[in-house]
């Protein structure tokens, strides 16, 4: 959630956000002061955020590592919100095995592959129609030191064995996700826009966080593979709500930052 806030609101060249402002925003999202301070400290230790001392106060900026994470998320978000895309019939296919004693590595691998939208139709094989994610896949495999037990290919299927439609059924279980999309669409389509500026800010940030959760689970299969996928309607609604709420949410965030500024900073 903190990366959602800072990644959305803090841009290169701005003055950063005061600790008090970030804690106030996190509080509005259900995160208490103590937990907020802890996550700020941990984010600094992880290299996601960096502190800038101004007298006795501190303001925060995205660090290089945090900016890299945010930029990757932005690229994925743009693709997710962009709607339909054509497919050339090719798959990016990964063959990988993880030694039994590396259970932690296996968990991290599966999480990373899911984030890349890859499905698992049969043991040891993962695939996605998004062949443009090959570089991201290569970085994931290298980061987990699995180069000696993995290889990948790109190409279309041949009429041997199961067809693409069966691959989709076996690789992804999307029934629960489809239900969640339907509930989201029904709820948000019937709800009025938030009128209060604080409510709009927190609703907007909650919306971004919810979008990220959907993006992590949605393989974003092309229309040729899933012509009636409800996720496209869900993504279109995310895009519409973001467009309506973004300007007011950003304005209110920077008002909170200004309100939290120490007297010396306001004078300067």
ZAVEXPA-701998 format. One record per residue (C-alpha): residue number from 1; residue in three letters; x, y, z. Coordinates in nm, 2 decimals, m for minus. Example, Ala and Ser with C-alpha at 12.3 -4.5 7.8 and 13.67 -1.06 7.14 Angstrom:
<atoms>
<atom k="1" r="ALA" xx="1.23" yy="m0.45" zz="0.78"/>
<atom k="2" r="SER" xx="1.37" yy="m0.11" zz="0.71"/>
</atoms>
This chain:
<atoms>
<atom k="1" r="UNK" xx="0.00" yy="0.00" zz="0.00"/>
<atom k="2" r="UNK" xx="0.29" yy="0.24" zz="0.08"/>
<atom k="3" r="UNK" xx="0.44" yy="0.18" zz="m0.26"/>
<atom k="4" r="UNK" xx="0.09" yy="0.23" zz="m0.42"/>
<atom k="5" r="UNK" xx="0.08" yy="0.57" zz="m0.25"/>
<atom k="6" r="UNK" xx="0.43" yy="0.68" zz="m0.31"/>
<atom k="7" r="UNK" xx="0.45" yy="0.53" zz="m0.66"/>
<atom k="8" r="UNK" xx="0.14" yy="0.71" zz="m0.77"/>
<atom k="9" r="UNK" xx="0.20" yy="1.05" zz="m0.60"/>
<atom k="10" r="UNK" xx="0.57" yy="1.10" zz="m0.59"/>
<atom k="11" r="UNK" xx="0.74" yy="1.19" zz="m0.92"/>
<atom k="12" r="UNK" xx="1.10" yy="1.27" zz="m1.01"/>
<atom k="13" r="UNK" xx="1.18" yy="1.63" zz="m0.93"/>
<atom k="14" r="UNK" xx="0.90" yy="1.70" zz="m0.67"/>
<atom k="15" r="UNK" xx="0.98" yy="1.79" zz="m0.31"/>
<atom k="16" r="UNK" xx="0.88" yy="1.46" zz="m0.15"/>
<atom k="17" r="UNK" xx="0.62" yy="1.39" zz="0.12"/>
<atom k="18" r="UNK" xx="0.65" yy="1.46" zz="0.49"/>
<atom k="19" r="UNK" xx="0.63" yy="1.17" zz="0.73"/>
<atom k="20" r="UNK" xx="0.33" yy="1.32" zz="0.90"/>
<atom k="21" r="UNK" xx="0.15" yy="1.34" zz="0.56"/>
<atom k="22" r="UNK" xx="0.22" yy="0.98" zz="0.46"/>
<atom k="23" r="UNK" xx="0.11" yy="0.86" zz="0.81"/>
<atom k="24" r="UNK" xx="m0.21" yy="1.05" zz="0.77"/>
<atom k="25" r="UNK" xx="m0.28" yy="0.90" zz="0.43"/>
<atom k="26" r="UNK" xx="m0.19" yy="0.55" zz="0.55"/>
<atom k="27" r="UNK" xx="m0.42" yy="0.60" zz="0.85"/>
<atom k="28" r="UNK" xx="m0.71" yy="0.68" zz="0.61"/>
<atom k="29" r="UNK" xx="m0.64" yy="0.35" zz="0.44"/>
<atom k="30" r="UNK" xx="m0.66" yy="0.16" zz="0.77"/>
<atom k="31" r="UNK" xx="m0.30" yy="0.15" zz="0.87"/>
<atom k="32" r="UNK" xx="m0.23" yy="0.27" zz="1.22"/>
<atom k="33" r="UNK" xx="0.05" yy="0.51" zz="1.31"/>
<atom k="34" r="UNK" xx="0.29" yy="0.25" zz="1.46"/>
<atom k="35" r="UNK" xx="0.25" yy="0.02" zz="1.16"/>
<atom k="36" r="UNK" xx="0.30" yy="0.31" zz="0.92"/>
<atom k="37" r="UNK" xx="0.62" yy="0.41" zz="1.08"/>
<atom k="38" r="UNK" xx="0.74" yy="0.05" zz="1.07"/>
<atom k="39" r="UNK" xx="0.67" yy="0.02" zz="0.70"/>
<atom k="40" r="UNK" xx="0.84" yy="0.35" zz="0.63"/>
<atom k="41" r="UNK" xx="1.16" yy="0.23" zz="0.81"/>
<atom k="42" r="UNK" xx="1.15" yy="m0.11" zz="0.64"/>
<atom k="43" r="UNK" xx="1.10" yy="0.05" zz="0.30"/>
<atom k="44" r="UNK" xx="1.40" yy="0.27" zz="0.36"/>
<atom k="45" r="UNK" xx="1.61" yy="m0.04" zz="0.46"/>
<atom k="46" r="UNK" xx="1.49" yy="m0.23" zz="0.15"/>
<atom k="47" r="UNK" xx="1.60" yy="0.06" zz="m0.07"/>
<atom k="48" r="UNK" xx="1.25" yy="0.15" zz="m0.19"/>
<atom k="49" r="UNK" xx="1.23" yy="0.49" zz="m0.03"/>
<atom k="50" r="UNK" xx="1.49" yy="0.74" zz="0.09"/>
<atom k="51" r="UNK" xx="1.48" yy="0.99" zz="0.37"/>
<atom k="52" r="UNK" xx="1.56" yy="1.36" zz="0.34"/>
<atom k="53" r="UNK" xx="1.61" yy="1.55" zz="0.67"/>
<atom k="54" r="UNK" xx="1.48" yy="1.90" zz="0.69"/>
<atom k="55" r="UNK" xx="1.56" yy="2.03" zz="1.03"/>
<atom k="56" r="UNK" xx="1.39" yy="1.80" zz="1.27"/>
<atom k="57" r="UNK" xx="1.15" yy="1.67" zz="1.01"/>
<atom k="58" r="UNK" xx="1.18" yy="1.41" zz="0.74"/>
<atom k="59" r="UNK" xx="1.04" yy="1.39" zz="0.40"/>
<atom k="60" r="UNK" xx="1.04" yy="1.09" zz="0.17"/>
<atom k="61" r="UNK" xx="1.13" yy="1.03" zz="m0.20"/>
<atom k="62" r="UNK" xx="1.13" yy="0.71" zz="m0.41"/>
<atom k="63" r="UNK" xx="1.47" yy="0.56" zz="m0.42"/>
<atom k="64" r="UNK" xx="1.61" yy="0.41" zz="m0.74"/>
<atom k="65" r="UNK" xx="1.50" yy="0.06" zz="m0.65"/>
<atom k="66" r="UNK" xx="1.15" yy="0.18" zz="m0.56"/>
<atom k="67" r="UNK" xx="1.13" yy="0.37" zz="m0.89"/>
<atom k="68" r="UNK" xx="1.23" yy="0.05" zz="m1.08"/>
<atom k="69" r="UNK" xx="0.95" yy="m0.14" zz="m0.91"/>
<atom k="70" r="UNK" xx="0.70" yy="0.14" zz="m0.97"/>
<atom k="71" r="UNK" xx="0.80" yy="0.17" zz="m1.34"/>
<atom k="72" r="UNK" xx="0.75" yy="m0.20" zz="m1.39"/>
<atom k="73" r="UNK" xx="0.41" yy="m0.17" zz="m1.23"/>
<atom k="74" r="UNK" xx="0.31" yy="0.12" zz="m1.44"/>
<atom k="75" r="UNK" xx="0.41" yy="m0.07" zz="m1.76"/>
<atom k="76" r="UNK" xx="0.19" yy="m0.36" zz="m1.65"/>
<atom k="77" r="UNK" xx="m0.09" yy="m0.12" zz="m1.56"/>
<atom k="78" r="UNK" xx="m0.09" yy="0.05" zz="m1.90"/>
<atom k="79" r="UNK" xx="m0.11" yy="m0.29" zz="m2.07"/>
<atom k="80" r="UNK" xx="m0.39" yy="m0.40" zz="m1.84"/>
<atom k="81" r="UNK" xx="m0.60" yy="m0.09" zz="m1.88"/>
<atom k="82" r="UNK" xx="m0.54" yy="m0.07" zz="m2.26"/>
<atom k="83" r="UNK" xx="m0.80" yy="m0.33" zz="m2.34"/>
<atom k="84" r="UNK" xx="m0.80" yy="m0.57" zz="m2.63"/>
<atom k="85" r="UNK" xx="m0.48" yy="m0.67" zz="m2.81"/>
<atom k="86" r="UNK" xx="m0.41" yy="m0.90" zz="m3.10"/>
<atom k="87" r="UNK" xx="m0.23" yy="m1.23" zz="m3.07"/>
<atom k="88" r="UNK" xx="0.00" yy="m1.39" zz="m3.32"/>
<atom k="89" r="UNK" xx="m0.06" yy="m1.74" zz="m3.19"/>
<atom k="90" r="UNK" xx="0.28" yy="m1.78" zz="m3.03"/>
<atom k="91" r="UNK" xx="0.34" yy="m1.88" zz="m2.67"/>
<atom k="92" r="UNK" xx="0.63" yy="m1.81" zz="m2.43"/>
<atom k="93" r="UNK" xx="0.69" yy="m2.15" zz="m2.27"/>
<atom k="94" r="UNK" xx="0.92" yy="m2.22" zz="m1.97"/>
<atom k="95" r="UNK" xx="1.05" yy="m2.56" zz="m1.87"/>
<atom k="96" r="UNK" xx="1.18" yy="m2.54" zz="m1.51"/>
<atom k="97" r="UNK" xx="1.26" yy="m2.77" zz="m1.22"/>
<atom k="98" r="UNK" xx="1.35" yy="m2.67" zz="m0.87"/>
<atom k="99" r="UNK" xx="1.55" yy="m2.90" zz="m0.64"/>
<atom k="100" r="UNK" xx="1.34" yy="m3.04" zz="m0.36"/>
<atom k="101" r="UNK" xx="1.55" yy="m2.87" zz="m0.09"/>
<atom k="102" r="UNK" xx="1.48" yy="m2.52" zz="m0.23"/>
<atom k="103" r="UNK" xx="1.13" yy="m2.48" zz="m0.12"/>
<atom k="104" r="UNK" xx="1.16" yy="m2.11" zz="m0.06"/>
<atom k="105" r="UNK" xx="1.29" yy="m2.07" zz="m0.41"/>
<atom k="106" r="UNK" xx="0.99" yy="m2.26" zz="m0.55"/>
<atom k="107" r="UNK" xx="0.75" yy="m2.04" zz="m0.37"/>
<atom k="108" r="UNK" xx="0.92" yy="m1.72" zz="m0.50"/>
<atom k="109" r="UNK" xx="0.93" yy="m1.87" zz="m0.85"/>
<atom k="110" r="UNK" xx="0.56" yy="m1.95" zz="m0.85"/>
<atom k="111" r="UNK" xx="0.48" yy="m1.60" zz="m0.72"/>
<atom k="112" r="UNK" xx="0.69" yy="m1.44" zz="m0.99"/>
<atom k="113" r="UNK" xx="0.55" yy="m1.66" zz="m1.27"/>
<atom k="114" r="UNK" xx="0.20" yy="m1.57" zz="m1.16"/>
<atom k="115" r="UNK" xx="0.28" yy="m1.20" zz="m1.16"/>
<atom k="116" r="UNK" xx="0.40" yy="m1.25" zz="m1.52"/>
<atom k="117" r="UNK" xx="0.06" yy="m1.40" zz="m1.61"/>
<atom k="118" r="UNK" xx="0.20" yy="m1.75" zz="m1.67"/>
<atom k="119" r="UNK" xx="m0.01" yy="m2.06" zz="m1.63"/>
<atom k="120" r="UNK" xx="0.09" yy="m2.42" zz="m1.54"/>
<atom k="121" r="UNK" xx="m0.09" yy="m2.67" zz="m1.77"/>
<atom k="122" r="UNK" xx="0.13" yy="m2.96" zz="m1.66"/>
<atom k="123" r="UNK" xx="0.40" yy="m3.02" zz="m1.40"/>
<atom k="124" r="UNK" xx="0.73" yy="m2.84" zz="m1.49"/>
<atom k="125" r="UNK" xx="0.58" yy="m2.63" zz="m1.77"/>
<atom k="126" r="UNK" xx="0.46" yy="m2.27" zz="m1.75"/>
<atom k="127" r="UNK" xx="0.34" yy="m2.05" zz="m2.04"/>
<atom k="128" r="UNK" xx="0.19" yy="m1.73" zz="m2.14"/>
<atom k="129" r="UNK" xx="0.07" yy="m1.58" zz="m2.47"/>
<atom k="130" r="UNK" xx="0.26" yy="m1.26" zz="m2.38"/>
<atom k="131" r="UNK" xx="0.59" yy="m1.34" zz="m2.55"/>
<atom k="132" r="UNK" xx="0.71" yy="m0.98" zz="m2.49"/>
<atom k="133" r="UNK" xx="0.76" yy="m1.07" zz="m2.13"/>
<atom k="134" r="UNK" xx="1.06" yy="m1.29" zz="m2.21"/>
<atom k="135" r="UNK" xx="1.31" yy="m1.04" zz="m2.07"/>
<atom k="136" r="UNK" xx="1.11" yy="m1.02" zz="m1.74"/>
<atom k="137" r="UNK" xx="1.11" yy="m1.40" zz="m1.73"/>
<atom k="138" r="UNK" xx="1.49" yy="m1.41" zz="m1.79"/>
<atom k="139" r="UNK" xx="1.54" yy="m1.17" zz="m1.50"/>
<atom k="140" r="UNK" xx="1.32" yy="m1.38" zz="m1.27"/>
<atom k="141" r="UNK" xx="1.51" yy="m1.70" zz="m1.35"/>
<atom k="142" r="UNK" xx="1.85" yy="m1.53" zz="m1.30"/>
<atom k="143" r="UNK" xx="1.74" yy="m1.38" zz="m0.97"/>
<atom k="144" r="UNK" xx="1.65" yy="m1.72" zz="m0.84"/>
<atom k="145" r="UNK" xx="1.97" yy="m1.88" zz="m0.98"/>
<atom k="146" r="UNK" xx="1.77" yy="m2.14" zz="m1.18"/>
<atom k="147" r="UNK" xx="1.96" yy="m2.10" zz="m1.51"/>
<atom k="148" r="UNK" xx="2.09" yy="m2.45" zz="m1.50"/>
<atom k="149" r="UNK" xx="1.75" yy="m2.61" zz="m1.45"/>
<atom k="150" r="UNK" xx="1.53" yy="m2.40" zz="m1.69"/>
<atom k="151" r="UNK" xx="1.50" yy="m2.31" zz="m2.06"/>
<atom k="152" r="UNK" xx="1.23" yy="m2.13" zz="m2.26"/>
<atom k="153" r="UNK" xx="1.11" yy="m2.13" zz="m2.61"/>
<atom k="154" r="UNK" xx="0.86" yy="m1.92" zz="m2.81"/>
<atom k="155" r="UNK" xx="0.63" yy="m2.05" zz="m3.08"/>
<atom k="156" r="UNK" xx="0.29" yy="m2.17" zz="m3.18"/>
<atom k="157" r="UNK" xx="0.13" yy="m2.51" zz="m3.10"/>
<atom k="158" r="UNK" xx="0.10" yy="m2.78" zz="m3.36"/>
<atom k="159" r="UNK" xx="m0.20" yy="m3.02" zz="m3.40"/>
<atom k="160" r="UNK" xx="m0.05" yy="m3.28" zz="m3.17"/>
<atom k="161" r="UNK" xx="m0.20" yy="m3.34" zz="m2.83"/>
<atom k="162" r="UNK" xx="m0.42" yy="m3.08" zz="m2.66"/>
<atom k="163" r="UNK" xx="m0.54" yy="m2.77" zz="m2.83"/>
<atom k="164" r="UNK" xx="m0.49" yy="m2.41" zz="m2.72"/>
<atom k="165" r="UNK" xx="m0.84" yy="m2.40" zz="m2.56"/>
<atom k="166" r="UNK" xx="m0.76" yy="m2.70" zz="m2.35"/>
<atom k="167" r="UNK" xx="m0.42" yy="m2.55" zz="m2.25"/>
<atom k="168" r="UNK" xx="m0.61" yy="m2.25" zz="m2.12"/>
<atom k="169" r="UNK" xx="m0.85" yy="m2.46" zz="m1.92"/>
<atom k="170" r="UNK" xx="m0.57" yy="m2.66" zz="m1.76"/>
<atom k="171" r="UNK" xx="m0.32" yy="m2.37" zz="m1.71"/>
<atom k="172" r="UNK" xx="m0.55" yy="m2.12" zz="m1.53"/>
<atom k="173" r="UNK" xx="m0.84" yy="m2.16" zz="m1.29"/>
<atom k="174" r="UNK" xx="m1.02" yy="m1.83" zz="m1.34"/>
<atom k="175" r="UNK" xx="m1.37" yy="m1.91" zz="m1.20"/>
<atom k="176" r="UNK" xx="m1.32" yy="m1.74" zz="m0.86"/>
<atom k="177" r="UNK" xx="m1.15" yy="m1.44" zz="m1.03"/>
<atom k="178" r="UNK" xx="m1.44" yy="m1.40" zz="m1.27"/>
<atom k="179" r="UNK" xx="m1.68" yy="m1.39" zz="m0.98"/>
<atom k="180" r="UNK" xx="m1.47" yy="m1.13" zz="m0.81"/>
<atom k="181" r="UNK" xx="m1.47" yy="m0.92" zz="m1.13"/>
<atom k="182" r="UNK" xx="m1.85" yy="m0.95" zz="m1.15"/>
<atom k="183" r="UNK" xx="m1.89" yy="m0.83" zz="m0.79"/>
<atom k="184" r="UNK" xx="m1.65" yy="m0.54" zz="m0.84"/>
<atom k="185" r="UNK" xx="m1.84" yy="m0.43" zz="m1.16"/>
<atom k="186" r="UNK" xx="m2.18" yy="m0.46" zz="m0.99"/>
<atom k="187" r="UNK" xx="m2.07" yy="m0.27" zz="m0.68"/>
<atom k="188" r="UNK" xx="m1.88" yy="0.02" zz="m0.85"/>
<atom k="189" r="UNK" xx="m2.12" yy="0.07" zz="m1.14"/>
<atom k="190" r="UNK" xx="m2.40" yy="0.14" zz="m0.89"/>
<atom k="191" r="UNK" xx="m2.20" yy="0.36" zz="m0.65"/>
<atom k="192" r="UNK" xx="m2.19" yy="0.74" zz="m0.67"/>
<atom k="193" r="UNK" xx="m1.86" yy="0.92" zz="m0.71"/>
<atom k="194" r="UNK" xx="m1.71" yy="1.02" zz="m0.37"/>
<atom k="195" r="UNK" xx="m1.79" yy="1.39" zz="m0.31"/>
<atom k="196" r="UNK" xx="m1.56" yy="1.46" zz="m0.02"/>
<atom k="197" r="UNK" xx="m1.20" yy="1.53" zz="m0.11"/>
<atom k="198" r="UNK" xx="m1.05" yy="1.30" zz="0.16"/>
<atom k="199" r="UNK" xx="m1.30" yy="1.02" zz="0.07"/>
<atom k="200" r="UNK" xx="m1.21" yy="1.06" zz="m0.30"/>
<atom k="201" r="UNK" xx="m0.83" yy="1.03" zz="m0.22"/>
<atom k="202" r="UNK" xx="m0.87" yy="0.72" zz="m0.01"/>
<atom k="203" r="UNK" xx="m1.12" yy="0.57" zz="m0.26"/>
<atom k="204" r="UNK" xx="m0.87" yy="0.63" zz="m0.54"/>
<atom k="205" r="UNK" xx="m0.58" yy="0.47" zz="m0.36"/>
<atom k="206" r="UNK" xx="m0.79" yy="0.18" zz="m0.26"/>
<atom k="207" r="UNK" xx="m0.89" yy="0.14" zz="m0.63"/>
<atom k="208" r="UNK" xx="m0.53" yy="0.14" zz="m0.73"/>
<atom k="209" r="UNK" xx="m0.45" yy="m0.13" zz="m0.47"/>
<atom k="210" r="UNK" xx="m0.75" yy="m0.34" zz="m0.58"/>
<atom k="211" r="UNK" xx="m0.64" yy="m0.31" zz="m0.95"/>
<atom k="212" r="UNK" xx="m0.29" yy="m0.44" zz="m0.86"/>
<atom k="213" r="UNK" xx="m0.45" yy="m0.74" zz="m0.69"/>
<atom k="214" r="UNK" xx="m0.66" yy="m0.82" zz="m1.00"/>
<atom k="215" r="UNK" xx="m0.36" yy="m0.77" zz="m1.22"/>
<atom k="216" r="UNK" xx="m0.16" yy="m1.02" zz="m1.02"/>
<atom k="217" r="UNK" xx="m0.43" yy="m1.29" zz="m1.07"/>
<atom k="218" r="UNK" xx="m0.55" yy="m1.20" zz="m1.43"/>
<atom k="219" r="UNK" xx="m0.33" yy="m1.36" zz="m1.70"/>
<atom k="220" r="UNK" xx="m0.48" yy="m1.11" zz="m1.95"/>
<atom k="221" r="UNK" xx="m0.54" yy="m1.37" zz="m2.21"/>
<atom k="222" r="UNK" xx="m0.60" yy="m1.23" zz="m2.56"/>
<atom k="223" r="UNK" xx="m0.95" yy="m1.23" zz="m2.71"/>
<atom k="224" r="UNK" xx="m0.86" yy="m1.52" zz="m2.94"/>
<atom k="225" r="UNK" xx="m0.82" yy="m1.74" zz="m2.64"/>
<atom k="226" r="UNK" xx="m1.09" yy="m1.60" zz="m2.41"/>
<atom k="227" r="UNK" xx="m1.34" yy="m1.40" zz="m2.62"/>
<atom k="228" r="UNK" xx="m1.59" yy="m1.34" zz="m2.34"/>
<atom k="229" r="UNK" xx="m1.35" yy="m1.28" zz="m2.05"/>
<atom k="230" r="UNK" xx="m1.52" yy="m1.05" zz="m1.79"/>
<atom k="231" r="UNK" xx="m1.17" yy="m0.91" zz="m1.69"/>
<atom k="232" r="UNK" xx="m1.18" yy="m0.68" zz="m1.99"/>
<atom k="233" r="UNK" xx="m1.49" yy="m0.52" zz="m1.86"/>
<atom k="234" r="UNK" xx="m1.34" yy="m0.49" zz="m1.52"/>
<atom k="235" r="UNK" xx="m1.02" yy="m0.33" zz="m1.66"/>
<atom k="236" r="UNK" xx="m1.23" yy="m0.08" zz="m1.85"/>
<atom k="237" r="UNK" xx="m1.42" yy="0.02" zz="m1.53"/>
<atom k="238" r="UNK" xx="m1.09" yy="0.06" zz="m1.35"/>
<atom k="239" r="UNK" xx="m0.97" yy="0.29" zz="m1.63"/>
<atom k="240" r="UNK" xx="m1.29" yy="0.49" zz="m1.62"/>
<atom k="241" r="UNK" xx="m1.29" yy="0.54" zz="m1.24"/>
<atom k="242" r="UNK" xx="m0.92" yy="0.63" zz="m1.24"/>
<atom k="243" r="UNK" xx="m0.99" yy="0.89" zz="m1.50"/>
<atom k="244" r="UNK" xx="m1.27" yy="1.04" zz="m1.30"/>
<atom k="245" r="UNK" xx="m1.10" yy="1.04" zz="m0.96"/>
<atom k="246" r="UNK" xx="m0.73" yy="1.10" zz="m1.04"/>
<atom k="247" r="UNK" xx="m0.72" yy="1.48" zz="m1.06"/>
<atom k="248" r="UNK" xx="m0.90" yy="1.54" zz="m0.73"/>
<atom k="249" r="UNK" xx="m0.71" yy="1.27" zz="m0.55"/>
<atom k="250" r="UNK" xx="m0.37" yy="1.41" zz="m0.65"/>
<atom k="251" r="UNK" xx="m0.48" yy="1.76" zz="m0.56"/>
<atom k="252" r="UNK" xx="m0.59" yy="1.65" zz="m0.21"/>
<atom k="253" r="UNK" xx="m0.27" yy="1.45" zz="m0.15"/>
<atom k="254" r="UNK" xx="m0.05" yy="1.75" zz="m0.21"/>
<atom k="255" r="UNK" xx="m0.28" yy="1.96" zz="0.01"/>
<atom k="256" r="UNK" xx="m0.21" yy="1.71" zz="0.29"/>
<atom k="257" r="UNK" xx="0.16" yy="1.73" zz="0.22"/>
<atom k="258" r="UNK" xx="0.15" yy="2.11" zz="0.24"/>
<atom k="259" r="UNK" xx="m0.06" yy="2.10" zz="0.56"/>
<atom k="260" r="UNK" xx="0.20" yy="1.87" zz="0.72"/>
<atom k="261" r="UNK" xx="0.50" yy="2.08" zz="0.63"/>
<atom k="262" r="UNK" xx="0.69" yy="2.22" zz="0.93"/>
<atom k="263" r="UNK" xx="0.68" yy="2.60" zz="0.97"/>
<atom k="264" r="UNK" xx="1.03" yy="2.65" zz="0.85"/>
<atom k="265" r="UNK" xx="0.96" yy="2.47" zz="0.52"/>
<atom k="266" r="UNK" xx="0.64" yy="2.67" zz="0.47"/>
<atom k="267" r="UNK" xx="0.83" yy="2.99" zz="0.51"/>
<atom k="268" r="UNK" xx="1.10" yy="2.89" zz="0.26"/>
</atoms>
